[in-house]
Amino acid sequence: MSSPQMPPWLQEQIMKLQQSQQNLQSIMTQRQHLEMEKAETEKALEELKKIADDDSVFKQAGTILIKSNKKH
């Protein structure tokens, strides 16, 4: 006894749904990553507000850190 096959239009709709689910998962992952970056940036800005303008800070340039003043 064989199981009934789904009509092609239904198979197509299922494939579209699966693609949409994958796209949603990808977007949710990207959003989570961006939210983490935003939180890190906000934390860094809060820390910069605590120091004097002439204090030294380090800026990232590629894989190295460059010493600078807060003003620059």
mmCIF file of the N, C-alpha and C atoms, coordinates in Angstrom:
data_MODEL
# 
_entry.id   MODEL 
# 
loop_
_atom_site.group_PDB 
_atom_site.id 
_atom_site.type_symbol 
_atom_site.label_atom_id 
_atom_site.label_alt_id 
_atom_site.label_comp_id 
_atom_site.label_asym_id 
_atom_site.label_entity_id 
_atom_site.label_seq_id 
_atom_site.pdbx_PDB_ins_code 
_atom_site.Cartn_x 
_atom_site.Cartn_y 
_atom_site.Cartn_z 
_atom_site.occupancy 
_atom_site.B_iso_or_equiv 
_atom_site.pdbx_formal_charge 
_atom_site.auth_seq_id 
_atom_site.auth_comp_id 
_atom_site.auth_asym_id 
_atom_site.auth_atom_id 
_atom_site.pdbx_PDB_model_num 
ATOM 1   N N  . MET A 1 1  ? 0.831  -1.165 0.000  1.00 0.00 ? 1  MET A N  1 
ATOM 2   C CA . MET A 1 1  ? 0.000  0.000  0.000  1.00 0.00 ? 1  MET A CA 1 
ATOM 3   C C  . MET A 1 1  ? 0.888  1.245  0.000  1.00 0.00 ? 1  MET A C  1 
ATOM 4   N N  . SER A 1 2  ? 0.693  2.121  -0.923 1.00 0.00 ? 2  SER A N  1 
ATOM 5   C CA . SER A 1 2  ? 1.533  3.314  -1.020 1.00 0.00 ? 2  SER A CA 1 
ATOM 6   C C  . SER A 1 2  ? 0.816  4.514  -0.419 1.00 0.00 ? 2  SER A C  1 
ATOM 7   N N  . SER A 1 3  ? 1.623  5.438  0.084  1.00 0.00 ? 3  SER A N  1 
ATOM 8   C CA . SER A 1 3  ? 1.025  6.645  0.667  1.00 0.00 ? 3  SER A CA 1 
ATOM 9   C C  . SER A 1 3  ? 0.716  7.638  -0.447 1.00 0.00 ? 3  SER A C  1 
ATOM 10  N N  . PRO A 1 4  ? -0.342 8.402  -0.277 1.00 0.00 ? 4  PRO A N  1 
ATOM 11  C CA . PRO A 1 4  ? -0.708 9.372  -1.314 1.00 0.00 ? 4  PRO A CA 1 
ATOM 12  C C  . PRO A 1 4  ? 0.336  10.485 -1.397 1.00 0.00 ? 4  PRO A C  1 
ATOM 13  N N  . GLN A 1 5  ? 0.614  10.889 -2.624 1.00 0.00 ? 5  GLN A N  1 
ATOM 14  C CA . GLN A 1 5  ? 1.593  11.956 -2.832 1.00 0.00 ? 5  GLN A CA 1 
ATOM 15  C C  . GLN A 1 5  ? 0.925  13.311 -2.715 1.00 0.00 ? 5  GLN A C  1 
ATOM 16  N N  . MET A 1 6  ? 1.736  14.270 -2.271 1.00 0.00 ? 6  MET A N  1 
ATOM 17  C CA . MET A 1 6  ? 1.223  15.641 -2.186 1.00 0.00 ? 6  MET A CA 1 
ATOM 18  C C  . MET A 1 6  ? 1.180  16.239 -3.580 1.00 0.00 ? 6  MET A C  1 
ATOM 19  N N  . PRO A 1 7  ? 0.223  17.079 -3.819 1.00 0.00 ? 7  PRO A N  1 
ATOM 20  C CA . PRO A 1 7  ? 0.185  17.758 -5.115 1.00 0.00 ? 7  PRO A CA 1 
ATOM 21  C C  . PRO A 1 7  ? 1.398  18.693 -5.252 1.00 0.00 ? 7  PRO A C  1 
ATOM 22  N N  . PRO A 1 8  ? 1.854  18.900 -6.472 1.00 0.00 ? 8  PRO A N  1 
ATOM 23  C CA . PRO A 1 8  ? 3.035  19.752 -6.691 1.00 0.00 ? 8  PRO A CA 1 
ATOM 24  C C  . PRO A 1 8  ? 2.893  21.158 -6.109 1.00 0.00 ? 8  PRO A C  1 
ATOM 25  N N  . TRP A 1 9  ? 1.715  21.734 -6.182 1.00 0.00 ? 9  TRP A N  1 
ATOM 26  C CA . TRP A 1 9  ? 1.546  23.092 -5.655 1.00 0.00 ? 9  TRP A CA 1 
ATOM 27  C C  . TRP A 1 9  ? 1.768  23.135 -4.146 1.00 0.00 ? 9  TRP A C  1 
ATOM 28  N N  . LEU A 1 10 ? 1.386  22.045 -3.458 1.00 0.00 ? 10 LEU A N  1 
ATOM 29  C CA . LEU A 1 10 ? 1.572  21.975 -2.014 1.00 0.00 ? 10 LEU A CA 1 
ATOM 30  C C  . LEU A 1 10 ? 3.052  21.776 -1.678 1.00 0.00 ? 10 LEU A C  1 
ATOM 31  N N  . GLN A 1 11 ? 3.725  20.945 -2.452 1.00 0.00 ? 11 GLN A N  1 
ATOM 32  C CA . GLN A 1 11 ? 5.163  20.752 -2.259 1.00 0.00 ? 11 GLN A CA 1 
ATOM 33  C C  . GLN A 1 11 ? 5.906  22.078 -2.439 1.00 0.00 ? 11 GLN A C  1 
ATOM 34  N N  . GLU A 1 12 ? 5.489  22.837 -3.437 1.00 0.00 ? 12 GLU A N  1 
ATOM 35  C CA . GLU A 1 12 ? 6.109  24.140 -3.694 1.00 0.00 ? 12 GLU A CA 1 
ATOM 36  C C  . GLU A 1 12 ? 5.877  25.096 -2.523 1.00 0.00 ? 12 GLU A C  1 
ATOM 37  N N  . GLN A 1 13 ? 4.679  25.092 -1.985 1.00 0.00 ? 13 GLN A N  1 
ATOM 38  C CA . GLN A 1 13 ? 4.362  25.961 -0.847 1.00 0.00 ? 13 GLN A CA 1 
ATOM 39  C C  . GLN A 1 13 ? 5.172  25.564 0.393  1.00 0.00 ? 13 GLN A C  1 
ATOM 40  N N  . ILE A 1 14 ? 5.351  24.275 0.583  1.00 0.00 ? 14 ILE A N  1 
ATOM 41  C CA . ILE A 1 14 ? 6.149  23.790 1.714  1.00 0.00 ? 14 ILE A CA 1 
ATOM 42  C C  . ILE A 1 14 ? 7.599  24.231 1.556  1.00 0.00 ? 14 ILE A C  1 
ATOM 43  N N  . MET A 1 15 ? 8.127  24.139 0.342  1.00 0.00 ? 15 MET A N  1 
ATOM 44  C CA . MET A 1 15 ? 9.502  24.575 0.088  1.00 0.00 ? 15 MET A CA 1 
ATOM 45  C C  . MET A 1 15 ? 9.649  26.076 0.349  1.00 0.00 ? 15 MET A C  1 
ATOM 46  N N  . LYS A 1 16 ? 8.668  26.863 -0.081 1.00 0.00 ? 16 LYS A N  1 
ATOM 47  C CA . LYS A 1 16 ? 8.704  28.305 0.162  1.00 0.00 ? 16 LYS A CA 1 
ATOM 48  C C  . LYS A 1 16 ? 8.669  28.601 1.660  1.00 0.00 ? 16 LYS A C  1 
ATOM 49  N N  . LEU A 1 17 ? 7.859  27.859 2.388  1.00 0.00 ? 17 LEU A N  1 
ATOM 50  C CA . LEU A 1 17 ? 7.779  28.031 3.836  1.00 0.00 ? 17 LEU A CA 1 
ATOM 51  C C  . LEU A 1 17 ? 9.123  27.711 4.489  1.00 0.00 ? 17 LEU A C  1 
ATOM 52  N N  . GLN A 1 18 ? 9.747  26.630 4.063  1.00 0.00 ? 18 GLN A N  1 
ATOM 53  C CA . GLN A 1 18 ? 11.038 26.247 4.628  1.00 0.00 ? 18 GLN A CA 1 
ATOM 54  C C  . GLN A 1 18 ? 12.100 27.300 4.328  1.00 0.00 ? 18 GLN A C  1 
ATOM 55  N N  . GLN A 1 19 ? 12.090 27.859 3.121  1.00 0.00 ? 19 GLN A N  1 
ATOM 56  C CA . GLN A 1 19 ? 13.033 28.920 2.777  1.00 0.00 ? 19 GLN A CA 1 
ATOM 57  C C  . GLN A 1 19 ? 12.780 30.156 3.633  1.00 0.00 ? 19 GLN A C  1 
ATOM 58  N N  . SER A 1 20 ? 11.524 30.479 3.838  1.00 0.00 ? 20 SER A N  1 
ATOM 59  C CA . SER A 1 20 ? 11.177 31.632 4.680  1.00 0.00 ? 20 SER A CA 1 
ATOM 60  C C  . SER A 1 20 ? 11.640 31.416 6.116  1.00 0.00 ? 20 SER A C  1 
ATOM 61  N N  . GLN A 1 21 ? 11.503 30.200 6.606  1.00 0.00 ? 21 GLN A N  1 
ATOM 62  C CA . GLN A 1 21 ? 11.957 29.893 7.963  1.00 0.00 ? 21 GLN A CA 1 
ATOM 63  C C  . GLN A 1 21 ? 13.472 30.037 8.074  1.00 0.00 ? 21 GLN A C  1 
ATOM 64  N N  . GLN A 1 22 ? 14.199 29.584 7.052  1.00 0.00 ? 22 GLN A N  1 
ATOM 65  C CA . GLN A 1 22 ? 15.658 29.722 7.053  1.00 0.00 ? 22 GLN A CA 1 
ATOM 66  C C  . GLN A 1 22 ? 16.062 31.194 7.001  1.00 0.00 ? 22 GLN A C  1 
ATOM 67  N N  . ASN A 1 23 ? 15.366 31.973 6.170  1.00 0.00 ? 23 ASN A N  1 
ATOM 68  C CA . ASN A 1 23 ? 15.652 33.405 6.084  1.00 0.00 ? 23 ASN A CA 1 
ATOM 69  C C  . ASN A 1 23 ? 15.389 34.092 7.420  1.00 0.00 ? 23 ASN A C  1 
ATOM 70  N N  . LEU A 1 24 ? 14.298 33.736 8.061  1.00 0.00 ? 24 LEU A N  1 
ATOM 71  C CA . LEU A 1 24 ? 13.964 34.317 9.359  1.00 0.00 ? 24 LEU A CA 1 
ATOM 72  C C  . LEU A 1 24 ? 15.036 33.981 10.385 1.00 0.00 ? 24 LEU A C  1 
ATOM 73  N N  . GLN A 1 25 ? 15.487 32.759 10.400 1.00 0.00 ? 25 GLN A N  1 
ATOM 74  C CA . GLN A 1 25 ? 16.530 32.349 11.346 1.00 0.00 ? 25 GLN A CA 1 
ATOM 75  C C  . GLN A 1 25 ? 17.805 33.147 11.108 1.00 0.00 ? 25 GLN A C  1 
ATOM 76  N N  . SER A 1 26 ? 18.170 33.335 9.850  1.00 0.00 ? 26 SER A N  1 
ATOM 77  C CA . SER A 1 26 ? 19.360 34.111 9.511  1.00 0.00 ? 26 SER A CA 1 
ATOM 78  C C  . SER A 1 26 ? 19.220 35.563 9.969  1.00 0.00 ? 26 SER A C  1 
ATOM 79  N N  . ILE A 1 27 ? 18.063 36.146 9.733  1.00 0.00 ? 27 ILE A N  1 
ATOM 80  C CA . ILE A 1 27 ? 17.817 37.533 10.137 1.00 0.00 ? 27 ILE A CA 1 
ATOM 81  C C  . ILE A 1 27 ? 17.849 37.659 11.659 1.00 0.00 ? 27 ILE A C  1 
ATOM 82  N N  . MET A 1 28 ? 17.290 36.697 12.357 1.00 0.00 ? 28 MET A N  1 
ATOM 83  C CA . MET A 1 28 ? 17.295 36.741 13.820 1.00 0.00 ? 28 MET A CA 1 
ATOM 84  C C  . MET A 1 28 ? 18.719 36.649 14.363 1.00 0.00 ? 28 MET A C  1 
ATOM 85  N N  . THR A 1 29 ? 19.546 35.831 13.739 1.00 0.00 ? 29 THR A N  1 
ATOM 86  C CA . THR A 1 29 ? 20.947 35.712 14.145 1.00 0.00 ? 29 THR A CA 1 
ATOM 87  C C  . THR A 1 29 ? 21.681 37.026 13.900 1.00 0.00 ? 29 THR A C  1 
ATOM 88  N N  . GLN A 1 30 ? 21.456 37.637 12.737 1.00 0.00 ? 30 GLN A N  1 
ATOM 89  C CA . GLN A 1 30 ? 22.081 38.920 12.430 1.00 0.00 ? 30 GLN A CA 1 
ATOM 90  C C  . GLN A 1 30 ? 21.635 39.996 13.415 1.00 0.00 ? 30 GLN A C  1 
ATOM 91  N N  . ARG A 1 31 ? 20.363 40.003 13.735 1.00 0.00 ? 31 ARG A N  1 
ATOM 92  C CA . ARG A 1 31 ? 19.839 40.998 14.680 1.00 0.00 ? 31 ARG A CA 1 
ATOM 93  C C  . ARG A 1 31 ? 20.489 40.836 16.050 1.00 0.00 ? 31 ARG A C  1 
ATOM 94  N N  . GLN A 1 32 ? 20.605 39.599 16.502 1.00 0.00 ? 32 GLN A N  1 
ATOM 95  C CA . GLN A 1 32 ? 21.226 39.340 17.799 1.00 0.00 ? 32 GLN A CA 1 
ATOM 96  C C  . GLN A 1 32 ? 22.674 39.837 17.803 1.00 0.00 ? 32 GLN A C  1 
ATOM 97  N N  . HIS A 1 33 ? 23.386 39.589 16.715 1.00 0.00 ? 33 HIS A N  1 
ATOM 98  C CA . HIS A 1 33 ? 24.776 40.042 16.597 1.00 0.00 ? 33 HIS A CA 1 
ATOM 99  C C  . HIS A 1 33 ? 24.842 41.566 16.642 1.00 0.00 ? 33 HIS A C  1 
ATOM 100 N N  . LEU A 1 34 ? 23.954 42.234 15.909 1.00 0.00 ? 34 LEU A N  1 
ATOM 101 C CA . LEU A 1 34 ? 23.942 43.696 15.895 1.00 0.00 ? 34 LEU A CA 1 
ATOM 102 C C  . LEU A 1 34 ? 23.570 44.274 17.260 1.00 0.00 ? 34 LEU A C  1 
ATOM 103 N N  . GLU A 1 35 ? 22.655 43.636 17.957 1.00 0.00 ? 35 GLU A N  1 
ATOM 104 C CA . GLU A 1 35 ? 22.287 44.097 19.293 1.00 0.00 ? 35 GLU A CA 1 
ATOM 105 C C  . GLU A 1 35 ? 23.458 43.968 20.261 1.00 0.00 ? 35 GLU A C  1 
ATOM 106 N N  . MET A 1 36 ? 24.240 42.906 20.121 1.00 0.00 ? 36 MET A N  1 
ATOM 107 C CA . MET A 1 36 ? 25.429 42.739 20.961 1.00 0.00 ? 36 MET A CA 1 
ATOM 108 C C  . MET A 1 36 ? 26.453 43.828 20.654 1.00 0.00 ? 36 MET A C  1 
ATOM 109 N N  . GLU A 1 37 ? 26.672 44.112 19.374 1.00 0.00 ? 37 GLU A N  1 
ATOM 110 C CA . GLU A 1 37 ? 27.604 45.170 18.986 1.00 0.00 ? 37 GLU A CA 1 
ATOM 111 C C  . GLU A 1 37 ? 27.138 46.525 19.516 1.00 0.00 ? 37 GLU A C  1 
ATOM 112 N N  . LYS A 1 38 ? 25.845 46.777 19.434 1.00 0.00 ? 38 LYS A N  1 
ATOM 113 C CA . LYS A 1 38 ? 25.287 48.039 19.932 1.00 0.00 ? 38 LYS A CA 1 
ATOM 114 C C  . LYS A 1 38 ? 25.535 48.172 21.428 1.00 0.00 ? 38 LYS A C  1 
ATOM 115 N N  . ALA A 1 39 ? 25.299 47.109 22.178 1.00 0.00 ? 39 ALA A N  1 
ATOM 116 C CA . ALA A 1 39 ? 25.511 47.134 23.626 1.00 0.00 ? 39 ALA A CA 1 
ATOM 117 C C  . ALA A 1 39 ? 26.981 47.389 23.952 1.00 0.00 ? 39 ALA A C  1 
ATOM 118 N N  . GLU A 1 40 ? 27.891 46.760 23.208 1.00 0.00 ? 40 GLU A N  1 
ATOM 119 C CA . GLU A 1 40 ? 29.322 46.973 23.422 1.00 0.00 ? 40 GLU A CA 1 
ATOM 120 C C  . GLU A 1 40 ? 29.704 48.417 23.131 1.00 0.00 ? 40 GLU A C  1 
ATOM 121 N N  . THR A 1 41 ? 29.154 48.978 22.056 1.00 0.00 ? 41 THR A N  1 
ATOM 122 C CA . THR A 1 41 ? 29.446 50.365 21.690 1.00 0.00 ? 41 THR A CA 1 
ATOM 123 C C  . THR A 1 41 ? 28.917 51.326 22.744 1.00 0.00 ? 41 THR A C  1 
ATOM 124 N N  . GLU A 1 42 ? 27.702 51.088 23.219 1.00 0.00 ? 42 GLU A N  1 
ATOM 125 C CA . GLU A 1 42 ? 27.126 51.944 24.260 1.00 0.00 ? 42 GLU A CA 1 
ATOM 126 C C  . GLU A 1 42 ? 27.951 51.881 25.538 1.00 0.00 ? 42 GLU A C  1 
ATOM 127 N N  . LYS A 1 43 ? 28.438 50.696 25.890 1.00 0.00 ? 43 LYS A N  1 
ATOM 128 C CA . LYS A 1 43 ? 29.283 50.534 27.079 1.00 0.00 ? 43 LYS A CA 1 
ATOM 129 C C  . LYS A 1 43 ? 30.592 51.296 26.901 1.00 0.00 ? 43 LYS A C  1 
ATOM 130 N N  . ALA A 1 44 ? 31.181 51.213 25.719 1.00 0.00 ? 44 ALA A N  1 
ATOM 131 C CA . ALA A 1 44 ? 32.428 51.936 25.451 1.00 0.00 ? 44 ALA A CA 1 
ATOM 132 C C  . ALA A 1 44 ? 32.209 53.443 25.545 1.00 0.00 ? 44 ALA A C  1 
ATOM 133 N N  . LEU A 1 45 ? 31.108 53.938 25.009 1.00 0.00 ? 45 LEU A N  1 
ATOM 134 C CA . LEU A 1 45 ? 30.810 55.370 25.081 1.00 0.00 ? 45 LEU A CA 1 
ATOM 135 C C  . LEU A 1 45 ? 30.615 55.822 26.525 1.00 0.00 ? 45 LEU A C  1 
ATOM 136 N N  . GLU A 1 46 ? 29.960 55.011 27.329 1.00 0.00 ? 46 GLU A N  1 
ATOM 137 C CA . GLU A 1 46 ? 29.783 55.344 28.747 1.00 0.00 ? 46 GLU A CA 1 
ATOM 138 C C  . GLU A 1 46 ? 31.133 55.431 29.451 1.00 0.00 ? 46 GLU A C  1 
ATOM 139 N N  . GLU A 1 47 ? 32.028 54.502 29.138 1.00 0.00 ? 47 GLU A N  1 
ATOM 140 C CA . GLU A 1 47 ? 33.358 54.523 29.747 1.00 0.00 ? 47 GLU A CA 1 
ATOM 141 C C  . GLU A 1 47 ? 34.136 55.759 29.299 1.00 0.00 ? 47 GLU A C  1 
ATOM 142 N N  . LEU A 1 48 ? 34.009 56.144 28.036 1.00 0.00 ? 48 LEU A N  1 
ATOM 143 C CA . LEU A 1 48 ? 34.706 57.332 27.537 1.00 0.00 ? 48 LEU A CA 1 
ATOM 144 C C  . LEU A 1 48 ? 34.201 58.605 28.210 1.00 0.00 ? 48 LEU A C  1 
ATOM 145 N N  . LYS A 1 49 ? 32.935 58.632 28.563 1.00 0.00 ? 49 LYS A N  1 
ATOM 146 C CA . LYS A 1 49 ? 32.380 59.809 29.246 1.00 0.00 ? 49 LYS A CA 1 
ATOM 147 C C  . LYS A 1 49 ? 32.982 59.994 30.636 1.00 0.00 ? 49 LYS A C  1 
ATOM 148 N N  . LYS A 1 50 ? 33.489 58.926 31.225 1.00 0.00 ? 50 LYS A N  1 
ATOM 149 C CA . LYS A 1 50 ? 34.012 58.969 32.590 1.00 0.00 ? 50 LYS A CA 1 
ATOM 150 C C  . LYS A 1 50 ? 35.428 59.535 32.673 1.00 0.00 ? 50 LYS A C  1 
ATOM 151 N N  . ILE A 1 51 ? 36.139 59.579 31.558 1.00 0.00 ? 51 ILE A N  1 
ATOM 152 C CA . ILE A 1 51 ? 37.535 60.015 31.617 1.00 0.00 ? 51 ILE A CA 1 
ATOM 153 C C  . ILE A 1 51 ? 37.679 61.450 31.124 1.00 0.00 ? 51 ILE A C  1 
ATOM 154 N N  . ALA A 1 52 ? 38.789 62.075 31.520 1.00 0.00 ? 52 ALA A N  1 
ATOM 155 C CA . ALA A 1 52 ? 39.059 63.458 31.116 1.00 0.00 ? 52 ALA A CA 1 
ATOM 156 C C  . ALA A 1 52 ? 39.431 63.513 29.639 1.00 0.00 ? 52 ALA A C  1 
ATOM 157 N N  . ASP A 1 53 ? 39.222 64.704 29.040 1.00 0.00 ? 53 ASP A N  1 
ATOM 158 C CA . ASP A 1 53 ? 39.501 64.861 27.607 1.00 0.00 ? 53 ASP A CA 1 
ATOM 159 C C  . ASP A 1 53 ? 40.963 64.638 27.252 1.00 0.00 ? 53 ASP A C  1 
ATOM 160 N N  . ASP A 1 54 ? 41.881 64.930 28.175 1.00 0.00 ? 54 ASP A N  1 
ATOM 161 C CA . ASP A 1 54 ? 43.303 64.780 27.844 1.00 0.00 ? 54 ASP A CA 1 
ATOM 162 C C  . ASP A 1 54 ? 43.867 63.417 28.256 1.00 0.00 ? 54 ASP A C  1 
ATOM 163 N N  . ASP A 1 55 ? 43.038 62.544 28.779 1.00 0.00 ? 55 ASP A N  1 
ATOM 164 C CA . ASP A 1 55 ? 43.488 61.186 29.105 1.00 0.00 ? 55 ASP A CA 1 
ATOM 165 C C  . ASP A 1 55 ? 43.752 60.401 27.823 1.00 0.00 ? 55 ASP A C  1 
ATOM 166 N N  . SER A 1 56 ? 44.642 59.435 27.946 1.00 0.00 ? 56 SER A N  1 
ATOM 167 C CA . SER A 1 56 ? 44.962 58.588 26.798 1.00 0.00 ? 56 SER A CA 1 
ATOM 168 C C  . SER A 1 56 ? 43.902 57.509 26.622 1.00 0.00 ? 56 SER A C  1 
ATOM 169 N N  . VAL A 1 57 ? 43.615 57.227 25.377 1.00 0.00 ? 57 VAL A N  1 
ATOM 170 C CA . VAL A 1 57 ? 42.731 56.122 25.015 1.00 0.00 ? 57 VAL A CA 1 
ATOM 171 C C  . VAL A 1 57 ? 43.415 55.346 23.901 1.00 0.00 ? 57 VAL A C  1 
ATOM 172 N N  . PHE A 1 58 ? 42.906 54.197 23.591 1.00 0.00 ? 58 PHE A N  1 
ATOM 173 C CA . PHE A 1 58 ? 43.458 53.399 22.506 1.00 0.00 ? 58 PHE A CA 1 
ATOM 174 C C  . PHE A 1 58 ? 42.383 53.171 21.459 1.00 0.00 ? 58 PHE A C  1 
ATOM 175 N N  . LYS A 1 59 ? 42.768 53.398 20.207 1.00 0.00 ? 59 LYS A N  1 
ATOM 176 C CA . LYS A 1 59 ? 41.858 53.183 19.085 1.00 0.00 ? 59 LYS A CA 1 
ATOM 177 C C  . LYS A 1 59 ? 42.320 51.951 18.321 1.00 0.00 ? 59 LYS A C  1 
ATOM 178 N N  . GLN A 1 60 ? 41.373 51.179 17.880 1.00 0.00 ? 60 GLN A N  1 
ATOM 179 C CA . GLN A 1 60 ? 41.704 49.984 17.121 1.00 0.00 ? 60 GLN A CA 1 
ATOM 180 C C  . GLN A 1 60 ? 41.826 50.337 15.650 1.00 0.00 ? 60 GLN A C  1 
ATOM 181 N N  . ALA A 1 61 ? 42.934 49.907 15.058 1.00 0.00 ? 61 ALA A N  1 
ATOM 182 C CA . ALA A 1 61 ? 43.153 50.064 13.621 1.00 0.00 ? 61 ALA A CA 1 
ATOM 183 C C  . ALA A 1 61 ? 43.530 48.688 13.085 1.00 0.00 ? 61 ALA A C  1 
ATOM 184 N N  . GLY A 1 62 ? 42.565 48.000 12.566 1.00 0.00 ? 62 GLY A N  1 
ATOM 185 C CA . GLY A 1 62 ? 42.819 46.625 12.125 1.00 0.00 ? 62 GLY A CA 1 
ATOM 186 C C  . GLY A 1 62 ? 43.020 45.744 13.341 1.00 0.00 ? 62 GLY A C  1 
ATOM 187 N N  . THR A 1 63 ? 44.194 45.131 13.419 1.00 0.00 ? 63 THR A N  1 
ATOM 188 C CA . THR A 1 63 ? 44.472 44.239 14.545 1.00 0.00 ? 63 THR A CA 1 
ATOM 189 C C  . THR A 1 63 ? 45.368 44.882 15.594 1.00 0.00 ? 63 THR A C  1 
ATOM 190 N N  . ILE A 1 64 ? 45.686 46.180 15.435 1.00 0.00 ? 64 ILE A N  1 
ATOM 191 C CA . ILE A 1 64 ? 46.548 46.852 16.406 1.00 0.00 ? 64 ILE A CA 1 
ATOM 192 C C  . ILE A 1 64 ? 45.785 47.956 17.128 1.00 0.00 ? 64 ILE A C  1 
ATOM 193 N N  . LEU A 1 65 ? 46.324 48.357 18.288 1.00 0.00 ? 65 LEU A N  1 
ATOM 194 C CA . LEU A 1 65 ? 45.765 49.461 19.058 1.00 0.00 ? 65 LEU A CA 1 
ATOM 195 C C  . LEU A 1 65 ? 46.724 50.637 18.981 1.00 0.00 ? 65 LEU A C  1 
ATOM 196 N N  . ILE A 1 66 ? 46.174 51.830 18.768 1.00 0.00 ? 66 ILE A N  1 
ATOM 197 C CA . ILE A 1 66 ? 46.974 53.045 18.654 1.00 0.00 ? 66 ILE A CA 1 
ATOM 198 C C  . ILE A 1 66 ? 46.601 53.966 19.804 1.00 0.00 ? 66 ILE A C  1 
ATOM 199 N N  . LYS A 1 67 ? 47.642 54.435 20.525 1.00 0.00 ? 67 LYS A N  1 
ATOM 200 C CA . LYS A 1 67 ? 47.409 55.340 21.645 1.00 0.00 ? 67 LYS A CA 1 
ATOM 201 C C  . LYS A 1 67 ? 47.034 56.715 21.110 1.00 0.00 ? 67 LYS A C  1 
ATOM 202 N N  . SER A 1 68 ? 46.030 57.325 21.725 1.00 0.00 ? 68 SER A N  1 
ATOM 203 C CA . SER A 1 68 ? 45.539 58.624 21.275 1.00 0.00 ? 68 SER A CA 1 
ATOM 204 C C  . SER A 1 68 ? 44.961 59.355 22.480 1.00 0.00 ? 68 SER A C  1 
ATOM 205 N N  . ASN A 1 69 ? 44.632 60.617 22.303 1.00 0.00 ? 69 ASN A N  1 
ATOM 206 C CA . ASN A 1 69 ? 43.914 61.367 23.329 1.00 0.00 ? 69 ASN A CA 1 
ATOM 207 C C  . ASN A 1 69 ? 42.428 61.250 23.054 1.00 0.00 ? 69 ASN A C  1 
ATOM 208 N N  . LYS A 1 70 ? 41.637 61.429 24.080 1.00 0.00 ? 70 LYS A N  1 
ATOM 209 C CA . LYS A 1 70 ? 40.189 61.334 23.933 1.00 0.00 ? 70 LYS A CA 1 
ATOM 210 C C  . LYS A 1 70 ? 39.670 62.375 22.951 1.00 0.00 ? 70 LYS A C  1 
ATOM 211 N N  . LYS A 1 71 ? 40.286 63.562 22.916 1.00 0.00 ? 71 LYS A N  1 
ATOM 212 C CA . LYS A 1 71 ? 39.830 64.656 22.052 1.00 0.00 ? 71 LYS A CA 1 
ATOM 213 C C  . LYS A 1 71 ? 39.873 64.295 20.572 1.00 0.00 ? 71 LYS A C  1 
ATOM 214 N N  . HIS A 1 72 ? 40.823 63.497 20.156 1.00 0.00 ? 72 HIS A N  1 
ATOM 215 C CA . HIS A 1 72 ? 41.034 63.231 18.722 1.00 0.00 ? 72 HIS A CA 1 
ATOM 216 C C  . HIS A 1 72 ? 40.111 62.206 18.200 1.00 0.00 ? 72 HIS A C  1 
# 
